[in-house]
Amino acid sequence: MQPSARFRSTPSIVAVTLATGLLLALAFPNFNQSWLAWVALTPLLALLRDGALSARHAFRWSWLAGFVFFLVSMWWLSHVTVFGCLVLAAYLALYVGLFGLFARWAFARRPPLAVLVLLPSAWVALEYARSHVMTGMGWNLLAYSQTGWTAVIQIADLAGAWGVSWLIVLVNAALVIATDRAAKGRIKRLACAGLAGACVAGALAYGAQRLTQVIKKSASVRVAVVQGNIPQDEKWDAEHQPRIQGTYDALTRTAAEGGPDLIVWPETSVPGYFGADEALTQRVLRLAADTRRTLLVGAPTLQVTPGGVRLRNTAATVGADGAIGTRHDKLHLVPYGEFIPFEQLVPWLRKVLPPIGDFTPGDAHTVFRVAGVAPFSVLICFEDVFPELARRFVRDGAELLFVITNDAWFGPTAAAYQHAQASAFRAVELRVPVARAANTGWSGCIDPTGRWNERVQDEAGQELFVAGTVTCTLPLGPAQSLYLRWGDWLPMLCLLGAFVSLVAAWSSVRFR
C-alpha cells in the first residue's frame, strides 16, 4: 500500500490527530454534539488506512488523539489536581494508542469486511480493559455520547453500553473503507457501507419498538431526591455544620409534603460520623420521625474492629419510626481519592501526595428492603460507571437503583452531566429506573428507557449548584434484559477476537 501524499507531512498528521481528539470531545457534555461521534474517528482511521505511518508512529499519533480527547472532555478534573488531570489523560490515551496500532495492522493485512468487524471489536475490547485495569476508569465510553438519542441506546439492553460503542465505531470504519478510492474491490467497499447502514437501521427499529414496551408497568414508587448544594470547602468545616443540617432539614420537610415513599440524600450529606456523633445522629432520626418518611442518607461512618477503626462511605436508611435501618458500605473506592492503591508497598506515598482519604471498602452487595418501597440498591459516588456492579445488585433482587454522589469537587462543569450519562445506561441495560441525589447536581430521575425526567432545578432552569428537591413517580416491574442475563458477553467476544488477531499478527508487526 502506497502512503497517501496528503499524509506525508508532519503538520497534516498533527491536524488529523487533533481533529479526531477534538471531534470526540465535542460529542460529550458540555458540547453535546452527539452526532460527531459517528464521524469523529474517520480522520485518524483514514490516516492509518493510507499507510503513512510506521507501527510506532501509529501508536504515538493515536495516543495523541486520545490525549486530546480525554484532556478536553475531562478538563474539569483540574479543579482538584492539574497534575492528576494530565496523568489520567495520558494514561487513558494509551488505550487509543493501542487501537491505532491495531487499526494500522488491520488495514494493511485484512480485507475490508474483516476490517469492518475487527475495528469496532478492538475498540470495545480496549474500552472494557480501561474500565477494569488498575481498578478501572470507564468514564466517557463512546456510547455515553448518545445518551440523548434514546432510540439508539435501547440496544444496550442486549449488549450493554459496549453494543452502542461497537455500532458507532462500525459506522466510522465503514465511512473510511467506503471512501478509499486507492483500494481495489469497490463492491466490497460499498458492501461494508451497506452492512453498517443495515446495522444502524436495525438498532433504530429495535429501539423504536422497545421505547413503546419498556415503561408499560403497572406498579410504581414515589421517590424524592434532595440536592443540598453544599460547597466542597464547607462540607467538613465544623463551623458550617449547623447550617448544613438546617439545609437538609428544610429540604427534607419540603420533600415530605409531596408524600414520597422514600426521601434520598446525596453521598456524605450528613456532616459528621453517622452513628458515632450522637447529637448529629439524633437530629437525623428525629427528622425522619417528624416527617413520618423513610430517609436514605449518605454519610461517613466508623466501624470498630479488632484491627482498629475503619472509615466507611455509607448509605443508610432511617425509618419513619426514627430508627436506623439497613446500611450499605461503598464497594468500589476512588483511587487517590478515598485510598492509595498498593499503599502497603509504598507507604511513603501518602506523605508526598495531597491529603487522601483512608476509607475501607464494603464487602456486601446490599439490597434494601423497606416497607412501602420496592427492593433497591445504592451506587455511591462513581460506582454507576461500573455496569457489572449495578448488574449484580439487580440480579440479587433490586428493582430500583439509587445513585448518591458528590460532584461539587469539579465546579459547575460537564462532570455532573457526563456522570449522569452513565446512570442512564445502567437504567437501559437492566431495565430498572434510576434516581440520582447529588450534592450539587445532576439530581433527578431516569426511567428504564434512559430518559432523564424530573430533575432538581431553580426557577431559571439551572440544574447545577442550586439547592432543591423533586419528587418522581418511577415505573416498576421485573427487570428483564439480555444484558441482565448474559452480562458482558460482547466485550468478552471482542477480547477473544483481539487476542486471536494479535497472535496472528505477532510475526508481522515490527516497530521501526
C-alpha positions as CSV (number, residue, x, y, z in Angstrom):
1,M,0.0,0.0,0.0
2,Q,1.5,3.3,-1.0
3,P,1.2,6.2,1.5
4,S,-1.2,8.9,0.5
5,A,0.6,12.2,-0.3
6,R,-1.7,14.3,1.9
7,F,-0.5,12.4,5.0
8,R,3.3,12.6,4.3
9,S,3.9,15.9,6.2
10,T,4.0,16.2,9.9
11,P,1.7,19.3,10.0
12,S,-1.0,17.4,8.2
13,I,-0.7,14.4,10.5
14,V,-0.9,16.7,13.6
15,A,-4.0,18.3,12.1
16,V,-5.7,14.9,11.6
17,T,-4.8,13.8,15.0
18,L,-6.1,16.9,16.7
19,A,-9.2,16.8,14.6
20,T,-10.1,13.3,15.9
21,G,-9.4,14.2,19.5
22,L,-11.5,17.4,19.4
23,L,-14.3,15.8,17.5
24,L,-14.6,13.0,20.1
25,A,-14.6,15.6,22.9
26,L,-17.3,17.7,21.2
27,A,-19.6,14.7,21.2
28,F,-19.8,14.8,25.0
29,P,-21.1,17.4,27.5
30,N,-20.9,20.3,27.7
31,F,-20.6,20.5,23.9
32,N,-23.3,17.8,23.4
33,Q,-22.7,17.3,19.6
34,S,-23.6,13.6,19.8
35,W,-23.7,13.2,16.0
36,L,-20.0,13.9,15.8
37,A,-19.2,10.6,17.5
38,W,-20.3,8.8,14.3
39,V,-17.6,10.5,12.2
40,A,-15.0,11.5,14.9
41,L,-12.7,8.6,14.3
42,T,-12.6,8.9,10.5
43,P,-9.7,11.4,10.2
44,L,-7.4,9.1,12.3
45,L,-8.7,5.9,10.6
46,A,-8.1,7.4,7.2
47,L,-4.5,8.3,8.2
48,L,-4.0,4.7,9.4
49,R,-5.7,3.2,6.4
50,D,-3.4,5.0,3.9
51,G,-0.3,3.5,5.3
52,A,1.5,6.8,6.0
53,L,2.7,5.7,9.5
54,S,5.0,3.1,10.9
55,A,3.7,1.0,13.7
56,R,5.5,3.1,16.3
57,H,4.1,6.3,14.8
58,A,0.6,4.9,14.5
59,F,0.7,4.3,18.2
60,R,2.1,7.7,19.0
61,W,-0.2,9.7,16.9
62,S,-3.3,7.7,18.0
63,W,-2.2,8.2,21.6
64,L,-2.1,12.0,21.0
65,A,-5.6,11.9,19.6
66,G,-6.7,10.1,22.8
67,F,-4.8,12.5,25.0
68,V,-6.6,15.5,23.4
69,F,-10.0,13.7,23.7
70,F,-9.6,12.9,27.4
71,L,-7.9,16.2,28.3
72,V,-10.6,18.3,26.6
73,S,-13.6,16.3,27.8
74,M,-12.3,15.7,31.3
75,W,-10.5,19.1,32.0
76,W,-12.8,19.5,35.0
77,L,-10.5,17.2,37.0
78,S,-8.1,20.2,37.1
79,H,-10.3,21.7,39.7
80,V,-8.9,19.1,42.0
81,T,-5.4,18.4,40.6
82,V,-3.9,19.8,37.4
83,F,-1.1,17.2,37.5
84,G,-3.6,14.4,38.1
85,C,-5.7,15.6,35.2
86,L,-2.7,15.4,32.8
87,V,-1.6,12.0,34.1
88,L,-5.0,10.5,33.8
89,A,-5.5,11.8,30.3
90,A,-2.1,10.4,29.3
91,Y,-2.9,7.0,30.8
92,L,-6.4,6.7,29.2
93,A,-4.9,7.8,25.9
94,L,-2.8,4.6,25.9
95,Y,-5.9,2.6,25.0
96,V,-6.5,4.8,22.0
97,G,-2.9,4.4,21.0
98,L,-3.3,0.6,21.1
99,F,-6.4,0.9,19.0
100,G,-4.5,2.9,16.4
101,L,-1.7,0.3,16.3
102,F,-4.3,-2.5,15.8
103,A,-6.1,-0.5,13.1
104,R,-2.9,0.0,11.2
105,W,-2.3,-3.7,11.2
106,A,-5.9,-4.5,10.2
107,F,-6.0,-2.1,7.3
108,A,-2.7,-3.5,6.0
109,R,-3.4,-7.2,6.5
110,R,-7.1,-7.8,6.3
111,P,-9.9,-7.5,3.7
112,P,-12.5,-4.7,4.0
113,L,-15.2,-6.8,5.6
114,A,-12.8,-8.2,8.2
115,V,-11.6,-4.7,9.0
116,L,-15.2,-3.6,9.4
117,V,-15.7,-6.1,12.2
118,L,-12.3,-6.0,13.7
119,L,-12.1,-2.3,14.4
120,P,-15.2,-1.9,16.5
121,S,-14.3,-5.1,18.3
122,A,-10.9,-3.8,19.1
123,W,-12.3,-0.5,20.4
124,V,-14.8,-2.3,22.7
125,A,-12.2,-4.7,24.0
126,L,-10.0,-1.7,24.9
127,E,-12.9,0.3,26.5
128,Y,-13.6,-2.8,28.6
129,A,-10.0,-3.1,29.5
130,R,-9.7,0.5,30.7
131,S,-12.9,0.1,32.7
132,H,-11.2,-2.7,34.7
133,V,-7.4,-2.4,34.7
134,M,-6.0,-0.7,37.8
135,T,-9.4,-0.5,39.5
136,G,-10.9,0.8,36.2
137,M,-11.9,4.2,34.7
138,G,-14.9,3.7,32.5
139,W,-15.7,7.4,32.1
140,N,-16.8,8.7,28.8
141,L,-17.3,5.5,27.0
142,L,-18.1,6.3,23.3
143,A,-21.6,5.0,23.8
144,Y,-22.3,7.6,26.5
145,S,-22.2,10.4,23.9
146,Q,-25.5,9.1,22.6
147,T,-27.5,9.3,25.8
148,G,-29.9,11.9,24.4
149,W,-30.7,9.7,21.4
150,T,-32.9,7.3,23.2
151,A,-33.9,5.2,20.2
152,V,-30.2,4.4,19.5
153,I,-29.3,3.4,23.0
154,Q,-32.0,0.8,23.5
155,I,-29.7,-1.9,22.2
156,A,-27.8,-1.5,25.5
157,D,-30.3,-4.0,27.0
158,L,-28.9,-6.6,24.6
159,A,-25.1,-5.9,24.8
160,G,-24.7,-3.1,27.3
161,A,-23.1,0.2,26.5
162,W,-20.5,-1.8,24.7
163,G,-23.0,-2.5,21.9
164,V,-23.6,1.1,21.3
165,S,-19.8,1.8,21.2
166,W,-19.4,-1.1,18.8
167,L,-22.1,0.4,16.5
168,I,-20.5,3.8,16.4
169,V,-17.1,2.6,15.5
170,L,-18.6,0.3,12.9
171,V,-20.0,3.4,11.2
172,N,-16.7,5.3,11.4
173,A,-14.9,2.3,9.9
174,A,-17.5,1.9,7.1
175,L,-17.1,5.5,6.1
176,V,-13.3,5.2,5.8
177,I,-13.5,1.9,4.0
178,A,-16.1,3.1,1.5
179,T,-14.2,6.3,0.7
180,D,-10.9,4.5,0.0
181,R,-10.5,5.2,-3.7
182,A,-7.0,3.9,-3.8
183,A,-8.1,0.3,-2.9
184,K,-9.5,-2.3,-5.2
185,G,-12.8,-4.0,-4.7
186,R,-15.4,-1.2,-5.0
187,I,-18.3,-3.6,-4.5
188,K,-16.8,-4.9,-1.3
189,R,-16.2,-1.4,0.0
190,L,-19.8,-0.4,-0.8
191,A,-21.0,-3.7,0.9
192,C,-19.3,-2.5,4.0
193,A,-21.2,0.7,4.0
194,G,-24.4,-1.1,3.3
195,L,-23.8,-3.5,6.2
196,A,-23.1,-0.7,8.6
197,G,-26.3,1.1,7.4
198,A,-28.3,-2.0,7.9
199,C,-26.9,-2.4,11.5
200,V,-27.9,1.2,12.3
201,A,-31.4,0.8,10.8
202,G,-31.8,-2.4,12.8
203,A,-30.7,-0.7,16.0
204,L,-33.2,2.2,15.4
205,A,-36.0,-0.2,14.6
206,Y,-35.3,-2.2,17.8
207,G,-35.1,1.0,19.8
208,A,-38.4,2.3,18.5
209,Q,-40.1,-0.9,19.4
210,R,-38.6,-1.1,22.9
211,L,-39.5,2.5,23.7
212,T,-43.2,1.6,23.4
213,Q,-42.8,-1.6,25.5
214,V,-40.5,-0.9,28.4
215,I,-42.4,1.6,30.5
216,K,-45.8,-0.2,30.4
217,K,-45.6,-1.2,34.0
218,S,-48.5,-1.2,36.4
219,A,-46.6,-0.7,39.7
220,S,-44.7,2.5,40.7
221,V,-42.9,4.2,43.6
222,R,-42.7,7.8,44.6
223,V,-39.2,9.0,45.4
224,A,-38.0,12.4,46.4
225,V,-34.3,13.4,45.8
226,V,-32.7,16.2,47.7
227,Q,-29.9,18.4,46.4
228,G,-28.3,20.4,49.3
229,N,-25.7,22.4,47.2
230,I,-23.1,22.5,50.0
231,P,-19.8,24.0,48.8
232,Q,-17.0,21.5,49.0
233,D,-14.8,23.8,51.1
234,E,-17.6,23.9,53.7
235,K,-18.8,20.3,53.9
236,W,-16.3,19.3,56.7
237,D,-15.9,22.6,58.4
238,A,-17.4,22.3,61.9
239,E,-18.4,26.0,61.8
240,H,-20.8,25.3,58.9
241,Q,-22.3,22.1,60.4
242,P,-25.4,23.8,61.8
243,R,-26.2,25.5,58.5
244,I,-25.7,22.2,56.6
245,Q,-28.0,20.4,59.0
246,G,-30.6,23.2,58.6
247,T,-30.4,23.0,54.8
248,Y,-31.2,19.3,54.8
249,D,-33.8,19.6,57.5
250,A,-35.7,22.3,55.4
251,L,-35.4,20.4,52.1
252,T,-36.5,17.2,53.6
253,R,-39.6,18.7,55.2
254,T,-40.4,20.3,51.8
255,A,-40.0,17.0,50.1
256,A,-42.2,15.2,52.7
257,E,-45.1,17.4,51.7
258,G,-45.3,15.6,48.3
259,G,-45.9,12.3,50.0
260,P,-43.0,10.3,48.7
261,D,-42.3,6.7,49.8
262,L,-38.7,7.5,50.3
263,I,-36.5,10.7,50.6
264,V,-32.9,10.4,49.3
265,W,-30.0,12.5,50.4
266,P,-26.6,12.7,48.5
267,E,-23.4,11.0,49.3
268,T,-21.8,12.1,52.6
269,S,-24.6,14.6,53.1
270,V,-24.6,14.0,56.9
271,P,-21.9,16.4,58.0
272,G,-20.3,14.1,60.5
273,Y,-19.9,10.4,61.5
274,F,-23.4,9.0,61.4
275,G,-23.9,6.7,64.4
276,A,-20.8,7.9,66.2
277,D,-21.8,11.6,66.5
278,E,-24.7,11.2,68.9
279,A,-26.2,14.7,68.6
280,L,-25.9,14.7,64.8
281,T,-27.4,11.2,64.5
282,Q,-30.3,12.0,66.8
283,R,-31.2,15.0,64.8
284,V,-31.5,12.9,61.6
285,L,-33.6,10.3,63.5
286,R,-35.9,13.0,64.8
287,L,-36.3,14.4,61.3
288,A,-37.5,11.1,59.9
289,A,-39.9,10.7,62.8
290,D,-41.2,14.2,62.4
291,T,-41.9,13.9,58.7
292,R,-43.0,10.3,59.0
293,R,-41.0,9.4,56.0
294,T,-38.2,6.9,55.5
295,L,-34.9,8.6,54.7
296,L,-31.9,7.2,52.7
297,V,-28.9,9.2,53.8
298,G,-25.3,9.2,52.8
299,A,-22.7,9.6,55.5
300,P,-19.2,8.7,56.6
301,T,-19.3,6.1,59.3
302,L,-16.8,4.5,61.7
303,Q,-16.6,0.7,62.3
304,V,-14.7,-0.5,65.3
305,T,-12.9,-3.8,64.6
306,P,-10.2,-5.8,66.4
307,G,-7.7,-4.4,64.0
308,G,-8.7,-0.8,64.7
309,V,-11.3,1.8,63.5
310,R,-12.3,1.7,59.8
311,L,-13.7,4.6,57.9
312,R,-16.6,3.7,55.5
313,N,-18.5,5.7,52.9
314,T,-22.1,4.6,53.8
315,A,-25.7,4.7,52.7
316,A,-28.2,4.0,55.5
317,T,-32.0,4.1,55.9
318,V,-33.7,5.8,58.7
319,G,-37.3,4.6,59.3
320,A,-40.3,6.8,59.8
321,D,-40.2,5.4,63.4
322,G,-36.9,7.2,63.9
323,A,-34.7,4.1,64.0
324,I,-31.7,3.3,61.9
325,G,-32.4,0.5,59.4
326,T,-30.2,-1.1,56.8
327,R,-26.8,0.2,55.9
328,H,-24.6,-0.4,52.9
329,D,-20.9,0.5,52.6
330,K,-19.4,1.6,49.3
331,L,-17.7,-1.2,47.5
332,H,-15.6,0.4,44.7
333,L,-13.5,3.2,46.2
334,V,-11.9,6.1,44.2
335,P,-8.1,5.5,43.9
336,Y,-6.1,8.5,45.1
337,G,-9.3,10.0,46.4
338,E,-10.5,7.5,49.1
339,F,-7.5,5.3,49.2
340,I,-3.9,4.9,47.9
341,P,-3.5,1.8,45.7
342,F,-0.8,-0.5,46.9
343,E,-0.1,1.7,49.9
344,Q,1.4,-1.2,51.9
345,L,4.1,-1.5,49.2
346,V,4.7,2.3,49.0
347,P,3.8,3.7,52.5
348,W,5.8,6.9,51.9
349,L,3.4,7.9,49.0
350,R,0.8,9.3,51.4
351,K,3.4,11.7,52.8
352,V,4.2,13.3,49.4
353,L,0.7,13.4,47.9
354,P,-2.1,15.9,48.8
355,P,-4.5,14.8,51.6
356,I,-6.2,11.5,50.6
357,G,-8.8,9.6,52.4
358,D,-8.2,6.2,54.1
359,F,-11.5,4.5,53.5
360,T,-12.2,0.8,53.7
361,P,-14.4,-0.8,51.1
362,G,-17.6,-2.7,52.0
363,D,-17.9,-6.4,51.4
364,A,-21.6,-6.9,50.8
365,H,-23.9,-6.2,47.8
366,T,-26.8,-4.9,49.8
367,V,-30.4,-5.0,48.6
368,F,-32.5,-2.7,50.8
369,R,-36.0,-3.9,51.7
370,V,-38.1,-1.1,53.2
371,A,-41.8,-1.3,53.8
372,G,-43.7,0.5,51.1
373,V,-40.7,0.7,48.7
374,A,-39.6,-1.8,46.1
375,P,-36.3,-3.6,46.8
376,F,-33.5,-1.2,45.9
377,S,-29.7,-0.9,45.9
378,V,-27.4,2.1,46.2
379,L,-24.5,3.1,44.0
380,I,-22.2,5.5,45.8
381,C,-20.1,8.2,44.1
382,F,-18.8,6.9,40.7
383,E,-19.9,3.3,41.2
384,D,-22.6,3.8,38.5
385,V,-19.8,3.8,35.8
386,F,-19.3,0.1,36.6
387,P,-22.1,-1.8,34.8
388,E,-21.2,-5.2,36.4
389,L,-21.7,-3.7,39.8
390,A,-25.2,-2.4,39.0
391,R,-26.0,-5.7,37.3
392,R,-25.0,-7.7,40.4
393,F,-27.4,-5.6,42.5
394,V,-30.3,-6.2,40.1
395,R,-29.6,-9.9,39.9
396,D,-29.7,-10.0,43.7
397,G,-33.2,-8.6,43.6
398,A,-33.1,-4.8,43.3
399,E,-35.9,-3.3,41.3
400,L,-34.7,0.2,41.6
401,L,-31.3,1.8,41.8
402,F,-30.2,5.0,43.6
403,V,-27.1,6.9,42.8
404,I,-25.9,9.2,45.6
405,T,-22.9,11.3,44.8
406,N,-21.0,14.5,45.3
407,D,-19.6,16.2,42.2
408,A,-19.0,19.5,43.9
409,W,-15.3,18.9,43.6
410,F,-15.4,19.8,39.9
411,G,-17.4,23.0,40.0
412,P,-20.2,23.9,37.5
413,T,-18.6,21.9,34.7
414,A,-19.5,19.0,32.4
415,A,-18.5,16.4,35.0
416,A,-22.0,16.2,36.5
417,Y,-23.7,15.6,33.2
418,Q,-21.1,13.1,32.0
419,H,-21.6,11.3,35.3
420,A,-25.3,11.2,34.8
421,Q,-24.9,9.7,31.3
422,A,-23.5,6.6,32.9
423,S,-26.6,6.3,35.2
424,A,-28.8,6.5,32.1
425,F,-27.1,3.5,30.5
426,R,-27.4,1.4,33.7
427,A,-31.2,2.1,33.5
428,V,-31.4,0.9,29.9
429,E,-29.1,-2.1,30.3
430,L,-31.0,-3.5,33.3
431,R,-34.5,-2.0,32.6
432,V,-34.8,-0.5,36.0
433,P,-35.4,3.1,37.0
434,V,-32.6,5.1,38.5
435,A,-32.9,8.0,40.9
436,R,-29.9,10.3,41.5
437,A,-29.3,12.5,44.5
438,A,-26.2,14.7,44.0
439,N,-24.9,17.3,46.3
440,T,-24.7,19.9,43.5
441,G,-26.4,18.1,40.7
442,W,-27.4,16.4,38.4
443,S,-30.2,15.2,40.6
444,G,-33.3,13.7,39.2
445,C,-34.9,10.5,37.9
446,I,-34.2,8.3,34.9
447,D,-36.8,5.9,33.6
448,P,-36.0,2.4,32.3
449,T,-35.6,3.7,28.7
450,G,-32.8,6.1,29.8
451,R,-34.9,9.3,29.6
452,W,-34.0,12.0,32.1
453,N,-37.3,13.0,33.6
454,E,-37.9,15.2,36.6
455,R,-34.9,17.0,38.0
456,V,-33.9,19.5,40.6
457,Q,-33.7,23.0,39.2
458,D,-34.4,26.6,40.1
459,E,-36.8,29.0,38.6
460,A,-34.4,29.9,35.8
461,G,-33.9,26.2,34.9
462,Q,-30.4,26.0,36.4
463,E,-29.7,22.4,37.5
464,L,-26.2,22.6,38.9
465,F,-25.2,24.3,42.1
466,V,-28.7,25.0,43.3
467,A,-30.5,23.7,46.3
468,G,-33.8,21.9,45.9
469,T,-35.8,18.8,45.8
470,V,-38.0,17.0,43.3
471,T,-40.4,14.0,43.6
472,C,-40.7,11.4,40.9
473,T,-43.1,8.6,40.2
474,L,-41.0,5.7,38.9
475,P,-42.4,2.7,37.0
476,L,-41.6,-0.6,38.5
477,G,-41.6,-4.2,37.2
478,P,-39.4,-7.2,36.9
479,A,-36.1,-6.3,35.4
480,Q,-35.7,-8.2,32.1
481,S,-33.0,-7.8,29.5
482,L,-30.5,-10.0,27.7
483,Y,-27.7,-7.9,29.3
484,L,-29.0,-8.7,32.8
485,R,-28.9,-12.5,32.0
486,W,-25.7,-12.7,30.0
487,G,-23.7,-9.6,31.2
488,D,-20.6,-8.5,29.3
489,W,-20.8,-11.2,26.6
490,L,-19.9,-8.7,23.8
491,P,-16.6,-7.4,25.2
492,M,-15.7,-11.0,26.1
493,L,-16.1,-11.9,22.4
494,C,-14.2,-8.8,21.4
495,L,-11.3,-9.6,23.8
496,L,-11.2,-13.1,22.4
497,G,-11.2,-11.8,18.8
498,A,-8.5,-9.2,19.7
499,F,-6.3,-12.0,21.3
500,V,-6.6,-14.2,18.2
501,S,-5.8,-11.3,15.9
502,L,-2.7,-10.4,18.0
503,V,-1.5,-13.9,17.9
504,A,-1.9,-13.9,14.1
505,A,-0.1,-10.6,13.8
506,W,2.7,-11.4,16.2
507,S,5.3,-12.2,13.5
508,S,4.1,-9.4,11.1
509,V,4.2,-6.3,13.4
510,R,7.6,-4.7,13.6
511,F,8.5,-1.4,15.2
512,R,10.8,0.7,13.0
